[in-house]
Amino acid sequence: MTDLMLGDCAKPTSYPYAWRIRELTLAVLPVGAVKLAYAMTILALGCPPASGS
């Protein structure tokens, strides 16, 4: 009986379940560009030779 009394208080919107993909993509682009530049720099410089015995 308590399940019937506990209702959902959400209000209907004109765009239900709409993800703002454009804003998410624009926010992630700079982060991805920095990570790509870092990885390319590491690959371009290469690893220092290991000092083995």
Distance bins in CASP14 RR format, pairs under 12 A and 6 or more apart:
PFRMAT RR
TARGET T0000
AUTHOR 0000-0000-0000
RMODE 2
METHOD distances of the structure
MODEL  1
10 16 0 0 0 0 1 0 0 0 0 0 0
10 17 0 0 0 0 0 1 0 0 0 0 0
19 25 0 0 0 0 0 1 0 0 0 0 0
20 26 0 0 0 0 1 0 0 0 0 0 0
20 27 0 0 0 0 1 0 0 0 0 0 0
21 27 0 0 0 0 0 1 0 0 0 0 0
21 28 0 0 0 0 0 1 0 0 0 0 0
22 28 0 0 0 0 0 1 0 0 0 0 0
22 29 0 0 0 0 0 1 0 0 0 0 0
23 29 0 0 0 0 0 1 0 0 0 0 0
24 31 0 0 0 0 0 1 0 0 0 0 0
25 31 0 0 0 0 0 1 0 0 0 0 0
25 32 0 0 0 0 0 1 0 0 0 0 0
26 32 0 0 0 0 0 1 0 0 0 0 0
26 33 0 0 0 0 0 1 0 0 0 0 0
28 34 0 0 0 0 0 1 0 0 0 0 0
28 35 0 0 0 0 0 1 0 0 0 0 0
28 36 0 0 0 0 0 1 0 0 0 0 0
29 35 0 0 0 0 0 1 0 0 0 0 0
29 36 0 0 0 0 0 1 0 0 0 0 0
30 36 0 0 0 0 0 1 0 0 0 0 0
30 37 0 0 0 0 0 1 0 0 0 0 0
31 37 0 0 0 0 0 1 0 0 0 0 0
31 38 0 0 0 0 0 1 0 0 0 0 0
32 38 0 0 0 0 1 0 0 0 0 0 0
32 39 0 0 0 0 1 0 0 0 0 0 0
32 40 0 0 0 0 0 1 0 0 0 0 0
33 39 0 0 0 0 0 1 0 0 0 0 0
33 40 0 0 0 0 0 1 0 0 0 0 0
34 40 0 0 0 0 0 1 0 0 0 0 0
34 41 0 0 0 0 0 1 0 0 0 0 0
35 41 0 0 0 0 0 1 0 0 0 0 0
35 42 0 0 0 0 0 1 0 0 0 0 0
36 42 0 0 0 0 0 1 0 0 0 0 0
36 43 0 0 0 0 0 1 0 0 0 0 0
37 43 0 0 0 0 0 1 0 0 0 0 0
37 44 0 0 0 0 0 1 0 0 0 0 0
38 44 0 0 0 0 0 1 0 0 0 0 0
38 45 0 0 0 0 0 1 0 0 0 0 0
39 45 0 0 0 0 0 1 0 0 0 0 0
39 46 0 0 0 0 0 1 0 0 0 0 0
40 46 0 0 0 0 0 1 0 0 0 0 0
42 48 0 0 0 0 0 1 0 0 0 0 0
END
